[in-house]
Amino acid sequence: MRIKDPEYPTAVEAAVEILREWACRGQTITYGELSAELAARGFDAIPPHRGVMTYLLKDVCLYRNEDGRAPMLSSIVVNKANREPSDQFSGLARSLPFCRPANWTWRDEQQQVFAQHREK
């Protein structure tokens, strides 16, 4: 899949839905698990590393959050080995429109995502 493919916006919406489900449970998800869940929903051309996944996760963060002020939903997507978001996530958090402050941590961002989506 490419970001210009007609199904790409639907894949972003599917990823948002998946991540919200995991966030409601207060759980992180690996890049591989997200890729597998997307494949189960018919988006099998999104490998877990680099490529379109990078753009997809940025667009997940921007979904209904054009000004970047809401918690970044993709903060709960982590590497399997170290259970941390990739370095690309930290770079994204410090770029426009997100502009997280110098004392920001991805752990704080995860907690904000969990708090926002916690099951009632």
Secondary structure as the mmCIF struct_conf table of DSSP 4:
data_model
#
loop_
_struct_conf.conf_type_id
_struct_conf.id
_struct_conf.beg_label_comp_id
_struct_conf.beg_label_asym_id
_struct_conf.beg_label_seq_id
_struct_conf.end_label_comp_id
_struct_conf.end_label_asym_id
_struct_conf.end_label_seq_id
TURN_TY1_P TURN_TY1_P1 ILE A 3 LYS A 4
BEND BEND1 ASP A 5 ASP A 5
TURN_TY1_P TURN_TY1_P2 PRO A 6 GLU A 7
HELX_RH_AL_P HELX_RH_AL_P1 TYR A 8 CYS A 24
TURN_TY1_P TURN_TY1_P3 ARG A 25 GLY A 26
STRN STRN1 ILE A 29 THR A 30
HELX_RH_AL_P HELX_RH_AL_P2 TYR A 31 ALA A 40
TURN_TY1_P TURN_TY1_P4 ARG A 41 GLY A 42
TURN_TY1_P TURN_TY1_P5 ASP A 44 ALA A 45
BEND BEND2 PRO A 48 ARG A 50
TURN_TY1_P TURN_TY1_P6 GLY A 51 GLY A 51
HELX_RH_AL_P HELX_RH_AL_P3 VAL A 52 LEU A 62
TURN_TY1_P TURN_TY1_P7 TYR A 63 ARG A 64
TURN_TY1_P TURN_TY1_P8 GLU A 66 ASP A 67
BEND BEND3 GLY A 68 GLY A 68
BEND BEND4 ALA A 70 ALA A 70
HELX_RH_3T_P HELX_RH_3T_P1 LEU A 73 ILE A 76
STRN STRN2 VAL A 77 VAL A 78
TURN_TY1_P TURN_TY1_P9 LYS A 80 ASN A 82
BEND BEND5 ARG A 83 GLU A 84
HELX_RH_AL_P HELX_RH_AL_P4 ASP A 87 ARG A 94
BEND BEND6 SER A 95 SER A 95
TURN_TY1_P TURN_TY1_P10 LEU A 96 PHE A 98
TURN_TY1_P TURN_TY1_P11 ALA A 102 ASN A 103
HELX_RH_AL_P HELX_RH_AL_P5 TRP A 106 HIS A 117
#
